[in-house]
Amino acid sequence: MRGQDEPRLVADRENHRVQIFREDGKFITQWTDLFRPTAVCIDKNDIVYVSELCMRISVFTIDGELLARWGNDGDSARIGCWSLHTC
């Protein structure tokens, strides 16, 4: 999905979601069931990694299907500052 038509994924921390836009800025969809996402990284196989403030990584397909979660269970009582910056 690399190239000019690839979607733009935005971590919307305060609204607990990732928003997906076309290159021209038109909203496509959103992924929810996240806890304050802080960063989004797409690897060369179009697997999407989303870091969350609850010290968790959620792993999705490029189409938004949840594949896995690493870290804590999203308990807001155990929030830390943690972000994934590289793939």
PyMOL Python script that loads the backbone (N, CA, C, O; Angstrom):
from pymol import cmd

cmd.read_pdbstr("""\
ATOM      1  N   MET A   1       0.823  -1.176   0.000  1.00  0.00           N
ATOM      2  CA  MET A   1       0.000   0.000   0.000  1.00  0.00           C
ATOM      3  C   MET A   1       0.877   1.253   0.000  1.00  0.00           C
ATOM      4  O   MET A   1       0.381   2.345   0.277  1.00  0.00           O
ATOM      5  N   ARG A   2       2.138   1.120  -0.298  1.00  0.00           N
ATOM      6  CA  ARG A   2       3.041   2.264  -0.342  1.00  0.00           C
ATOM      7  C   ARG A   2       2.799   3.069  -1.608  1.00  0.00           C
ATOM      8  O   ARG A   2       2.389   2.534  -2.638  1.00  0.00           O
ATOM      9  N   GLY A   3       3.059   4.351  -1.509  1.00  0.00           N
ATOM     10  CA  GLY A   3       2.933   5.206  -2.677  1.00  0.00           C
ATOM     11  C   GLY A   3       1.985   6.354  -2.433  1.00  0.00           C
ATOM     12  O   GLY A   3       1.587   6.624  -1.299  1.00  0.00           O
ATOM     13  N   GLN A   4       1.628   7.026  -3.510  1.00  0.00           N
ATOM     14  CA  GLN A   4       0.831   8.235  -3.419  1.00  0.00           C
ATOM     15  C   GLN A   4      -0.560   7.992  -2.846  1.00  0.00           C
ATOM     16  O   GLN A   4      -1.116   8.883  -2.204  1.00  0.00           O
ATOM     17  N   ASP A   5      -1.130   6.822  -3.058  1.00  0.00           N
ATOM     18  CA  ASP A   5      -2.491   6.555  -2.603  1.00  0.00           C
ATOM     19  C   ASP A   5      -2.563   5.926  -1.215  1.00  0.00           C
ATOM     20  O   ASP A   5      -3.647   5.547  -0.772  1.00  0.00           O
ATOM     21  N   GLU A   6      -1.434   5.806  -0.522  1.00  0.00           N
ATOM     22  CA  GLU A   6      -1.485   5.170   0.785  1.00  0.00           C
ATOM     23  C   GLU A   6      -2.219   6.058   1.782  1.00  0.00           C
ATOM     24  O   GLU A   6      -2.099   7.282   1.731  1.00  0.00           O
ATOM     25  N   PRO A   7      -2.976   5.447   2.688  1.00  0.00           N
ATOM     26  CA  PRO A   7      -3.734   6.239   3.660  1.00  0.00           C
ATOM     27  C   PRO A   7      -2.811   6.909   4.670  1.00  0.00           C
ATOM     28  O   PRO A   7      -1.679   6.475   4.884  1.00  0.00           O
ATOM     29  N   ARG A   8      -3.306   7.957   5.275  1.00  0.00           N
ATOM     30  CA  ARG A   8      -2.594   8.664   6.338  1.00  0.00           C
ATOM     31  C   ARG A   8      -3.263   8.293   7.655  1.00  0.00           C
ATOM     32  O   ARG A   8      -4.448   8.562   7.848  1.00  0.00           O
ATOM     33  N   LEU A   9      -2.506   7.676   8.560  1.00  0.00           N
ATOM     34  CA  LEU A   9      -3.035   7.259   9.857  1.00  0.00           C
ATOM     35  C   LEU A   9      -2.590   8.258  10.913  1.00  0.00           C
ATOM     36  O   LEU A   9      -1.415   8.619  10.984  1.00  0.00           O
ATOM     37  N   VAL A  10      -3.533   8.702  11.732  1.00  0.00           N
ATOM     38  CA  VAL A  10      -3.271   9.723  12.733  1.00  0.00           C
ATOM     39  C   VAL A  10      -3.685   9.199  14.102  1.00  0.00           C
ATOM     40  O   VAL A  10      -4.832   8.796  14.297  1.00  0.00           O
ATOM     41  N   ALA A  11      -2.753   9.204  15.047  1.00  0.00           N
ATOM     42  CA  ALA A  11      -3.064   8.839  16.431  1.00  0.00           C
ATOM     43  C   ALA A  11      -3.785  10.014  17.080  1.00  0.00           C
ATOM     44  O   ALA A  11      -3.198  11.082  17.260  1.00  0.00           O
ATOM     45  N   ASP A  12      -5.036   9.825  17.425  1.00  0.00           N
ATOM     46  CA  ASP A  12      -5.867  10.858  18.058  1.00  0.00           C
ATOM     47  C   ASP A  12      -5.988  10.507  19.539  1.00  0.00           C
ATOM     48  O   ASP A  12      -6.972   9.909  19.976  1.00  0.00           O
ATOM     49  N   ARG A  13      -4.975  10.889  20.290  1.00  0.00           N
ATOM     50  CA  ARG A  13      -4.838  10.458  21.688  1.00  0.00           C
ATOM     51  C   ARG A  13      -6.030  10.848  22.553  1.00  0.00           C
ATOM     52  O   ARG A  13      -6.541  10.022  23.309  1.00  0.00           O
ATOM     53  N   GLU A  14      -6.471  12.072  22.455  1.00  0.00           N
ATOM     54  CA  GLU A  14      -7.525  12.548  23.350  1.00  0.00           C
ATOM     55  C   GLU A  14      -8.889  11.936  23.049  1.00  0.00           C
ATOM     56  O   GLU A  14      -9.767  11.942  23.912  1.00  0.00           O
ATOM     57  N   ASN A  15      -9.080  11.416  21.858  1.00  0.00           N
ATOM     58  CA  ASN A  15     -10.354  10.783  21.499  1.00  0.00           C
ATOM     59  C   ASN A  15     -10.250   9.257  21.402  1.00  0.00           C
ATOM     60  O   ASN A  15     -11.175   8.601  20.922  1.00  0.00           O
ATOM     61  N   HIS A  16      -9.133   8.697  21.855  1.00  0.00           N
ATOM     62  CA  HIS A  16      -8.947   7.240  21.957  1.00  0.00           C
ATOM     63  C   HIS A  16      -9.196   6.525  20.629  1.00  0.00           C
ATOM     64  O   HIS A  16      -9.947   5.552  20.571  1.00  0.00           O
ATOM     65  N   ARG A  17      -8.561   7.014  19.565  1.00  0.00           N
ATOM     66  CA  ARG A  17      -8.785   6.402  18.257  1.00  0.00           C
ATOM     67  C   ARG A  17      -7.620   6.700  17.328  1.00  0.00           C
ATOM     68  O   ARG A  17      -6.798   7.579  17.592  1.00  0.00           O
ATOM     69  N   VAL A  18      -7.568   5.950  16.236  1.00  0.00           N
ATOM     70  CA  VAL A  18      -6.709   6.259  15.103  1.00  0.00           C
ATOM     71  C   VAL A  18      -7.644   6.645  13.970  1.00  0.00           C
ATOM     72  O   VAL A  18      -8.585   5.914  13.659  1.00  0.00           O
ATOM     73  N   GLN A  19      -7.388   7.787  13.357  1.00  0.00           N
ATOM     74  CA  GLN A  19      -8.188   8.229  12.220  1.00  0.00           C
ATOM     75  C   GLN A  19      -7.405   7.970  10.943  1.00  0.00           C
ATOM     76  O   GLN A  19      -6.183   8.117  10.914  1.00  0.00           O
ATOM     77  N   ILE A  20      -8.116   7.581   9.882  1.00  0.00           N
ATOM     78  CA  ILE A  20      -7.489   7.288   8.604  1.00  0.00           C
ATOM     79  C   ILE A  20      -8.043   8.265   7.568  1.00  0.00           C
ATOM     80  O   ILE A  20      -9.254   8.430   7.425  1.00  0.00           O
ATOM     81  N   PHE A  21      -7.119   8.906   6.850  1.00  0.00           N
ATOM     82  CA  PHE A  21      -7.463   9.902   5.847  1.00  0.00           C
ATOM     83  C   PHE A  21      -6.829   9.546   4.506  1.00  0.00           C
ATOM     84  O   PHE A  21      -5.803   8.867   4.453  1.00  0.00           O
ATOM     85  N   ARG A  22      -7.442  10.006   3.440  1.00  0.00           N
ATOM     86  CA  ARG A  22      -6.807   9.937   2.125  1.00  0.00           C
ATOM     87  C   ARG A  22      -5.741  11.016   2.067  1.00  0.00           C
ATOM     88  O   ARG A  22      -5.677  11.895   2.926  1.00  0.00           O
ATOM     89  N   GLU A  23      -4.909  10.935   1.046  1.00  0.00           N
ATOM     90  CA  GLU A  23      -3.839  11.923   0.889  1.00  0.00           C
ATOM     91  C   GLU A  23      -4.383  13.345   0.783  1.00  0.00           C
ATOM     92  O   GLU A  23      -3.731  14.291   1.226  1.00  0.00           O
ATOM     93  N   ASP A  24      -5.571  13.505   0.200  1.00  0.00           N
ATOM     94  CA  ASP A  24      -6.154  14.845   0.048  1.00  0.00           C
ATOM     95  C   ASP A  24      -6.845  15.336   1.325  1.00  0.00           C
ATOM     96  O   ASP A  24      -7.426  16.421   1.338  1.00  0.00           O
ATOM     97  N   GLY A  25      -6.783  14.536   2.401  1.00  0.00           N
ATOM     98  CA  GLY A  25      -7.352  14.932   3.681  1.00  0.00           C
ATOM     99  C   GLY A  25      -8.762  14.448   3.947  1.00  0.00           C
ATOM    100  O   GLY A  25      -9.298  14.688   5.029  1.00  0.00           O
ATOM    101  N   LYS A  26      -9.380  13.772   2.985  1.00  0.00           N
ATOM    102  CA  LYS A  26     -10.743  13.272   3.179  1.00  0.00           C
ATOM    103  C   LYS A  26     -10.730  12.116   4.176  1.00  0.00           C
ATOM    104  O   LYS A  26      -9.957  11.168   4.036  1.00  0.00           O
ATOM    105  N   PHE A  27     -11.602  12.209   5.190  1.00  0.00           N
ATOM    106  CA  PHE A  27     -11.721  11.177   6.215  1.00  0.00           C
ATOM    107  C   PHE A  27     -12.224   9.881   5.580  1.00  0.00           C
ATOM    108  O   PHE A  27     -13.173   9.895   4.797  1.00  0.00           O
ATOM    109  N   ILE A  28     -11.580   8.759   5.923  1.00  0.00           N
ATOM    110  CA  ILE A  28     -11.994   7.442   5.435  1.00  0.00           C
ATOM    111  C   ILE A  28     -12.721   6.675   6.532  1.00  0.00           C
ATOM    112  O   ILE A  28     -13.873   6.276   6.363  1.00  0.00           O
ATOM    113  N   THR A  29     -12.042   6.472   7.658  1.00  0.00           N
ATOM    114  CA  THR A  29     -12.614   5.694   8.755  1.00  0.00           C
ATOM    115  C   THR A  29     -11.816   5.955  10.024  1.00  0.00           C
ATOM    116  O   THR A  29     -10.890   6.765  10.028  1.00  0.00           O
ATOM    117  N   GLN A  30     -12.179   5.267  11.097  1.00  0.00           N
ATOM    118  CA  GLN A  30     -11.435   5.352  12.349  1.00  0.00           C
ATOM    119  C   GLN A  30     -11.392   3.979  13.004  1.00  0.00           C
ATOM    120  O   GLN A  30     -12.268   3.139  12.795  1.00  0.00           O
ATOM    121  N   TRP A  31     -10.357   3.776  13.796  1.00  0.00           N
ATOM    122  CA  TRP A  31     -10.238   2.577  14.608  1.00  0.00           C
ATOM    123  C   TRP A  31     -10.379   3.015  16.055  1.00  0.00           C
ATOM    124  O   TRP A  31      -9.717   3.953  16.499  1.00  0.00           O
ATOM    125  N   THR A  32     -11.237   2.336  16.779  1.00  0.00           N
ATOM    126  CA  THR A  32     -11.442   2.652  18.185  1.00  0.00           C
ATOM    127  C   THR A  32     -10.938   1.471  19.019  1.00  0.00           C
ATOM    128  O   THR A  32     -10.119   0.691  18.534  1.00  0.00           O
ATOM    129  N   ASP A  33     -11.396   1.326  20.230  1.00  0.00           N
ATOM    130  CA  ASP A  33     -10.917   0.286  21.144  1.00  0.00           C
ATOM    131  C   ASP A  33      -9.427   0.457  21.431  1.00  0.00           C
ATOM    132  O   ASP A  33      -8.680  -0.517  21.519  1.00  0.00           O
ATOM    133  N   LEU A  34      -9.015   1.714  21.575  1.00  0.00           N
ATOM    134  CA  LEU A  34      -7.641   2.056  21.915  1.00  0.00           C
ATOM    135  C   LEU A  34      -7.666   2.940  23.151  1.00  0.00           C
ATOM    136  O   LEU A  34      -8.665   3.603  23.430  1.00  0.00           O
ATOM    137  N   PHE A  35      -6.554   2.948  23.895  1.00  0.00           N
ATOM    138  CA  PHE A  35      -6.465   3.825  25.056  1.00  0.00           C
ATOM    139  C   PHE A  35      -5.380   4.869  24.818  1.00  0.00           C
ATOM    140  O   PHE A  35      -4.193   4.586  24.980  1.00  0.00           O
ATOM    141  N   ARG A  36      -5.784   6.059  24.439  1.00  0.00           N
ATOM    142  CA  ARG A  36      -4.897   7.188  24.210  1.00  0.00           C
ATOM    143  C   ARG A  36      -3.699   6.824  23.338  1.00  0.00           C
ATOM    144  O   ARG A  36      -2.562   6.850  23.809  1.00  0.00           O
ATOM    145  N   PRO A  37      -3.942   6.486  22.074  1.00  0.00           N
ATOM    146  CA  PRO A  37      -2.837   6.130  21.182  1.00  0.00           C
ATOM    147  C   PRO A  37      -1.858   7.292  21.024  1.00  0.00           C
ATOM    148  O   PRO A  37      -2.264   8.447  20.891  1.00  0.00           O
ATOM    149  N   THR A  38      -0.565   6.969  21.042  1.00  0.00           N
ATOM    150  CA  THR A  38       0.471   8.004  20.990  1.00  0.00           C
ATOM    151  C   THR A  38       1.260   8.011  19.695  1.00  0.00           C
ATOM    152  O   THR A  38       1.807   9.048  19.321  1.00  0.00           O
ATOM    153  N   ALA A  39       1.335   6.891  19.003  1.00  0.00           N
ATOM    154  CA  ALA A  39       2.114   6.819  17.765  1.00  0.00           C
ATOM    155  C   ALA A  39       1.609   5.669  16.914  1.00  0.00           C
ATOM    156  O   ALA A  39       1.046   4.696  17.415  1.00  0.00           O
ATOM    157  N   VAL A  40       1.828   5.807  15.603  1.00  0.00           N
ATOM    158  CA  VAL A  40       1.441   4.781  14.642  1.00  0.00           C
ATOM    159  C   VAL A  40       2.657   4.494  13.765  1.00  0.00           C
ATOM    160  O   VAL A  40       3.323   5.416  13.295  1.00  0.00           O
ATOM    161  N   CYS A  41       2.938   3.222  13.551  1.00  0.00           N
ATOM    162  CA  CYS A  41       4.048   2.812  12.695  1.00  0.00           C
ATOM    163  C   CYS A  41       3.563   1.696  11.779  1.00  0.00           C
ATOM    164  O   CYS A  41       2.901   0.761  12.230  1.00  0.00           O
ATOM    165  N   ILE A  42       3.890   1.794  10.494  1.00  0.00           N
ATOM    166  CA  ILE A  42       3.508   0.768   9.518  1.00  0.00           C
ATOM    167  C   ILE A  42       4.784   0.122   9.009  1.00  0.00           C
ATOM    168  O   ILE A  42       5.672   0.814   8.511  1.00  0.00           O
ATOM    169  N   ASP A  43       4.888  -1.216   9.129  1.00  0.00           N
ATOM    170  CA  ASP A  43       6.101  -1.881   8.661  1.00  0.00           C
ATOM    171  C   ASP A  43       6.017  -2.186   7.164  1.00  0.00           C
ATOM    172  O   ASP A  43       5.013  -1.878   6.522  1.00  0.00           O
ATOM    173  N   LYS A  44       7.063  -2.788   6.614  1.00  0.00           N
ATOM    174  CA  LYS A  44       7.130  -3.031   5.168  1.00  0.00           C
ATOM    175  C   LYS A  44       6.091  -4.034   4.681  1.00  0.00           C
ATOM    176  O   LYS A  44       5.850  -4.139   3.478  1.00  0.00           O
ATOM    177  N   ASN A  45       5.464  -4.781   5.614  1.00  0.00           N
ATOM    178  CA  ASN A  45       4.418  -5.742   5.260  1.00  0.00           C
ATOM    179  C   ASN A  45       3.020  -5.182   5.509  1.00  0.00           C
ATOM    180  O   ASN A  45       2.042  -5.930   5.519  1.00  0.00           O
ATOM    181  N   ASP A  46       2.925  -3.876   5.707  1.00  0.00           N
ATOM    182  CA  ASP A  46       1.660  -3.187   5.983  1.00  0.00           C
ATOM    183  C   ASP A  46       0.990  -3.666   7.273  1.00  0.00           C
ATOM    184  O   ASP A  46      -0.237  -3.685   7.370  1.00  0.00           O
ATOM    185  N   ILE A  47       1.792  -4.047   8.251  1.00  0.00           N
ATOM    186  CA  ILE A  47       1.292  -4.316   9.593  1.00  0.00           C
ATOM    187  C   ILE A  47       1.427  -3.014  10.376  1.00  0.00           C
ATOM    188  O   ILE A  47       2.468  -2.358  10.330  1.00  0.00           O
ATOM    189  N   VAL A  48       0.368  -2.646  11.093  1.00  0.00           N
ATOM    190  CA  VAL A  48       0.306  -1.361  11.789  1.00  0.00           C
ATOM    191  C   VAL A  48       0.468  -1.588  13.291  1.00  0.00           C
ATOM    192  O   VAL A  48      -0.236  -2.404  13.886  1.00  0.00           O
ATOM    193  N   TYR A  49       1.394  -0.865  13.888  1.00  0.00           N
ATOM    194  CA  TYR A  49       1.658  -0.924  15.320  1.00  0.00           C
ATOM    195  C   TYR A  49       1.225   0.399  15.933  1.00  0.00           C
ATOM    196  O   TYR A  49       1.654   1.463  15.485  1.00  0.00           O
ATOM    197  N   VAL A  50       0.379   0.339  16.952  1.00  0.00           N
ATOM    198  CA  VAL A  50      -0.105   1.548  17.619  1.00  0.00           C
ATOM    199  C   VAL A  50       0.310   1.482  19.083  1.00  0.00           C
ATOM    200  O   VAL A  50      -0.094   0.572  19.807  1.00  0.00           O
ATOM    201  N   SER A  51       1.120   2.450  19.520  1.00  0.00           N
ATOM    202  CA  SER A  51       1.476   2.508  20.939  1.00  0.00           C
ATOM    203  C   SER A  51       0.395   3.285  21.677  1.00  0.00           C
ATOM    204  O   SER A  51      -0.191   4.231  21.150  1.00  0.00           O
ATOM    205  N   GLU A  52       0.147   2.856  22.918  1.00  0.00           N
ATOM    206  CA  GLU A  52      -0.907   3.472  23.725  1.00  0.00           C
ATOM    207  C   GLU A  52      -0.341   3.866  25.090  1.00  0.00           C
ATOM    208  O   GLU A  52       0.603   3.245  25.579  1.00  0.00           O
ATOM    209  N   LEU A  53      -0.918   4.895  25.695  1.00  0.00           N
ATOM    210  CA  LEU A  53      -0.418   5.385  26.978  1.00  0.00           C
ATOM    211  C   LEU A  53      -0.580   4.397  28.123  1.00  0.00           C
ATOM    212  O   LEU A  53       0.006   4.600  29.186  1.00  0.00           O
ATOM    213  N   CYS A  54      -1.342   3.355  27.942  1.00  0.00           N
ATOM    214  CA  CYS A  54      -1.510   2.353  29.006  1.00  0.00           C
ATOM    215  C   CYS A  54      -0.392   1.313  28.947  1.00  0.00           C
ATOM    216  O   CYS A  54      -0.522   0.220  29.498  1.00  0.00           O
ATOM    217  N   MET A  55       0.711   1.665  28.271  1.00  0.00           N
ATOM    218  CA  MET A  55       1.861   0.767  28.128  1.00  0.00           C
ATOM    219  C   MET A  55       1.476  -0.500  27.381  1.00  0.00           C
ATOM    220  O   MET A  55       1.713  -1.617  27.842  1.00  0.00           O
ATOM    221  N   ARG A  56       0.876  -0.293  26.216  1.00  0.00           N
ATOM    222  CA  ARG A  56       0.425  -1.413  25.386  1.00  0.00           C
ATOM    223  C   ARG A  56       0.694  -1.065  23.930  1.00  0.00           C
ATOM    224  O   ARG A  56       0.674   0.102  23.540  1.00  0.00           O
ATOM    225  N   ILE A  57       0.946  -2.097  23.134  1.00  0.00           N
ATOM    226  CA  ILE A  57       1.037  -1.986  21.679  1.00  0.00           C
ATOM    227  C   ILE A  57      -0.104  -2.803  21.094  1.00  0.00           C
ATOM    228  O   ILE A  57      -0.265  -3.977  21.426  1.00  0.00           O
ATOM    229  N   SER A  58      -0.890  -2.189  20.231  1.00  0.00           N
ATOM    230  CA  SER A  58      -1.928  -2.909  19.490  1.00  0.00           C
ATOM    231  C   SER A  58      -1.437  -3.080  18.059  1.00  0.00           C
ATOM    232  O   SER A  58      -0.891  -2.149  17.465  1.00  0.00           O
ATOM    233  N   VAL A  59      -1.633  -4.271  17.511  1.00  0.00           N
ATOM    234  CA  VAL A  59      -1.139  -4.607  16.179  1.00  0.00           C
ATOM    235  C   VAL A  59      -2.331  -4.889  15.269  1.00  0.00           C
ATOM    236  O   VAL A  59      -3.191  -5.711  15.589  1.00  0.00           O
ATOM    237  N   PHE A  60      -2.369  -4.195  14.129  1.00  0.00           N
ATOM    238  CA  PHE A  60      -3.489  -4.285  13.196  1.00  0.00           C
ATOM    239  C   PHE A  60      -3.012  -4.604  11.790  1.00  0.00           C
ATOM    240  O   PHE A  60      -1.853  -4.369  11.446  1.00  0.00           O
ATOM    241  N   THR A  61      -3.918  -5.141  10.980  1.00  0.00           N
ATOM    242  CA  THR A  61      -3.679  -5.163   9.537  1.00  0.00           C
ATOM    243  C   THR A  61      -3.888  -3.736   9.040  1.00  0.00           C
ATOM    244  O   THR A  61      -4.423  -2.902   9.771  1.00  0.00           O
ATOM    245  N   ILE A  62      -3.482  -3.452   7.833  1.00  0.00           N
ATOM    246  CA  ILE A  62      -3.674  -2.119   7.265  1.00  0.00           C
ATOM    247  C   ILE A  62      -5.164  -1.802   7.096  1.00  0.00           C
ATOM    248  O   ILE A  62      -5.536  -0.639   6.938  1.00  0.00           O
ATOM    249  N   ASP A  63      -6.012  -2.827   7.129  1.00  0.00           N
ATOM    250  CA  ASP A  63      -7.459  -2.639   7.023  1.00  0.00           C
ATOM    251  C   ASP A  63      -8.145  -2.491   8.376  1.00  0.00           C
ATOM    252  O   ASP A  63      -9.366  -2.349   8.440  1.00  0.00           O
ATOM    253  N   GLY A  64      -7.365  -2.524   9.461  1.00  0.00           N
ATOM    254  CA  GLY A  64      -7.915  -2.283  10.786  1.00  0.00           C
ATOM    255  C   GLY A  64      -8.309  -3.510  11.584  1.00  0.00           C
ATOM    256  O   GLY A  64      -8.912  -3.383  12.649  1.00  0.00           O
ATOM    257  N   GLU A  65      -7.983  -4.694  11.091  1.00  0.00           N
ATOM    258  CA  GLU A  65      -8.280  -5.921  11.850  1.00  0.00           C
ATOM    259  C   GLU A  65      -7.245  -6.080  12.960  1.00  0.00           C
ATOM    260  O   GLU A  65      -6.044  -6.105  12.691  1.00  0.00           O
ATOM    261  N   LEU A  66      -7.707  -6.188  14.206  1.00  0.00           N
ATOM    262  CA  LEU A  66      -6.802  -6.367  15.339  1.00  0.00           C
ATOM    263  C   LEU A  66      -6.168  -7.752  15.272  1.00  0.00           C
ATOM    264  O   LEU A  66      -6.867  -8.764  15.216  1.00  0.00           O
ATOM    265  N   LEU A  67      -4.840  -7.784  15.279  1.00  0.00           N
ATOM    266  CA  LEU A  67      -4.099  -9.048  15.230  1.00  0.00           C
ATOM    267  C   LEU A  67      -3.593  -9.478  16.595  1.00  0.00           C
ATOM    268  O   LEU A  67      -3.618 -10.662  16.931  1.00  0.00           O
ATOM    269  N   ALA A  68      -3.131  -8.506  17.385  1.00  0.00           N
ATOM    270  CA  ALA A  68      -2.524  -8.846  18.678  1.00  0.00           C
ATOM    271  C   ALA A  68      -2.432  -7.601  19.541  1.00  0.00           C
ATOM    272  O   ALA A  68      -2.558  -6.474  19.063  1.00  0.00           O
ATOM    273  N   ARG A  69      -2.209  -7.839  20.831  1.00  0.00           N
ATOM    274  CA  ARG A  69      -1.924  -6.767  21.774  1.00  0.00           C
ATOM    275  C   ARG A  69      -0.796  -7.215  22.676  1.00  0.00           C
ATOM    276  O   ARG A  69      -0.780  -8.355  23.141  1.00  0.00           O
ATOM    277  N   TRP A  70       0.146  -6.325  22.924  1.00  0.00           N
ATOM    278  CA  TRP A  70       1.244  -6.585  23.838  1.00  0.00           C
ATOM    279  C   TRP A  70       1.200  -5.550  24.938  1.00  0.00           C
ATOM    280  O   TRP A  70       0.910  -4.383  24.676  1.00  0.00           O
ATOM    281  N   GLY A  71       1.483  -5.954  26.164  1.00  0.00           N
ATOM    282  CA  GLY A  71       1.533  -5.014  27.273  1.00  0.00           C
ATOM    283  C   GLY A  71       0.372  -5.227  28.213  1.00  0.00           C
ATOM    284  O   GLY A  71      -0.209  -6.311  28.265  1.00  0.00           O
ATOM    285  N   ASN A  72       0.031  -4.172  28.968  1.00  0.00           N
ATOM    286  CA  ASN A  72      -1.022  -4.359  29.955  1.00  0.00           C
ATOM    287  C   ASN A  72      -2.405  -4.355  29.316  1.00  0.00           C
ATOM    288  O   ASN A  72      -2.539  -4.191  28.103  1.00  0.00           O
ATOM    289  N   ASP A  73      -3.410  -4.535  30.128  1.00  0.00           N
ATOM    290  CA  ASP A  73      -4.774  -4.734  29.646  1.00  0.00           C
ATOM    291  C   ASP A  73      -5.545  -3.448  29.396  1.00  0.00           C
ATOM    292  O   ASP A  73      -6.749  -3.495  29.147  1.00  0.00           O
ATOM    293  N   GLY A  74      -4.877  -2.301  29.457  1.00  0.00           N
ATOM    294  CA  GLY A  74      -5.562  -1.042  29.233  1.00  0.00           C
ATOM    295  C   GLY A  74      -6.143  -0.440  30.488  1.00  0.00           C
ATOM    296  O   GLY A  74      -6.957   0.481  30.412  1.00  0.00           O
ATOM    297  N   ASP A  75      -5.740  -0.945  31.658  1.00  0.00           N
ATOM    298  CA  ASP A  75      -6.216  -0.432  32.944  1.00  0.00           C
ATOM    299  C   ASP A  75      -5.689   0.988  33.132  1.00  0.00           C
ATOM    300  O   ASP A  75      -4.482   1.195  33.256  1.00  0.00           O
ATOM    301  N   SER A  76      -6.595   1.962  33.154  1.00  0.00           N
ATOM    302  CA  SER A  76      -6.187   3.360  33.249  1.00  0.00           C
ATOM    303  C   SER A  76      -5.511   3.696  34.573  1.00  0.00           C
ATOM    304  O   SER A  76      -4.896   4.756  34.687  1.00  0.00           O
ATOM    305  N   ALA A  77      -5.606   2.834  35.566  1.00  0.00           N
ATOM    306  CA  ALA A  77      -4.946   3.085  36.850  1.00  0.00           C
ATOM    307  C   ALA A  77      -3.435   2.882  36.751  1.00  0.00           C
ATOM    308  O   ALA A  77      -2.689   3.304  37.634  1.00  0.00           O
ATOM    309  N   ARG A  78      -2.989   2.234  35.675  1.00  0.00           N
ATOM    310  CA  ARG A  78      -1.561   1.954  35.514  1.00  0.00           C
ATOM    311  C   ARG A  78      -0.994   2.669  34.297  1.00  0.00           C
ATOM    312  O   ARG A  78      -0.202   2.089  33.554  1.00  0.00           O
ATOM    313  N   ILE A  79      -1.380   3.893  34.089  1.00  0.00           N
ATOM    314  CA  ILE A  79      -0.947   4.646  32.914  1.00  0.00           C
ATOM    315  C   ILE A  79       0.489   5.104  33.088  1.00  0.00           C
ATOM    316  O   ILE A  79       0.895   5.539  34.166  1.00  0.00           O
ATOM    317  N   GLY A  80       1.251   4.999  32.007  1.00  0.00           N
ATOM    318  CA  GLY A  80       2.605   5.533  31.959  1.00  0.00           C
ATOM    319  C   GLY A  80       2.818   6.250  30.647  1.00  0.00           C
ATOM    320  O   GLY A  80       1.991   6.147  29.741  1.00  0.00           O
ATOM    321  N   CYS A  81       3.904   6.968  30.536  1.00  0.00           N
ATOM    322  CA  CYS A  81       4.233   7.633  29.275  1.00  0.00           C
ATOM    323  C   CYS A  81       5.177   6.729  28.511  1.00  0.00           C
ATOM    324  O   CYS A  81       6.294   6.460  28.953  1.00  0.00           O
ATOM    325  N   TRP A  82       4.724   6.265  27.370  1.00  0.00           N
ATOM    326  CA  TRP A  82       5.480   5.279  26.610  1.00  0.00           C
ATOM    327  C   TRP A  82       5.110   5.419  25.160  1.00  0.00           C
ATOM    328  O   TRP A  82       3.924   5.505  24.842  1.00  0.00           O
ATOM    329  N   SER A  83       6.071   5.445  24.271  1.00  0.00           N
ATOM    330  CA  SER A  83       5.761   5.630  22.866  1.00  0.00           C
ATOM    331  C   SER A  83       6.713   4.823  21.999  1.00  0.00           C
ATOM    332  O   SER A  83       7.889   4.676  22.330  1.00  0.00           O
ATOM    333  N   LEU A  84       6.212   4.305  20.902  1.00  0.00           N
ATOM    334  CA  LEU A  84       7.001   3.573  19.934  1.00  0.00           C
ATOM    335  C   LEU A  84       7.412   4.541  18.838  1.00  0.00           C
ATOM    336  O   LEU A  84       6.552   5.150  18.202  1.00  0.00           O
ATOM    337  N   HIS A  85       8.706   4.692  18.607  1.00  0.00           N
ATOM    338  CA  HIS A  85       9.163   5.679  17.631  1.00  0.00           C
ATOM    339  C   HIS A  85       9.776   5.059  16.384  1.00  0.00           C
ATOM    340  O   HIS A  85       9.969   5.772  15.399  1.00  0.00           O
ATOM    341  N   THR A  86      10.087   3.782  16.377  1.00  0.00           N
ATOM    342  CA  THR A  86      10.711   3.177  15.209  1.00  0.00           C
ATOM    343  C   THR A  86      10.069   1.841  14.907  1.00  0.00           C
ATOM    344  O   THR A  86       9.454   1.224  15.776  1.00  0.00           O
ATOM    345  N   CYS A  87      10.212   1.402  13.683  1.00  0.00           N
ATOM    346  CA  CYS A  87       9.736   0.081  13.271  1.00  0.00           C
ATOM    347  C   CYS A  87      10.931  -0.778  12.938  1.00  0.00           C
ATOM    348  O   CYS A  87      10.771  -1.940  12.564  1.00  0.00           O
TER     349      CYS A  87
END
""", "prot")
cmd.dss("prot")
cmd.show_as("cartoon", "prot")
cmd.util.cbc("prot")
cmd.orient("prot")
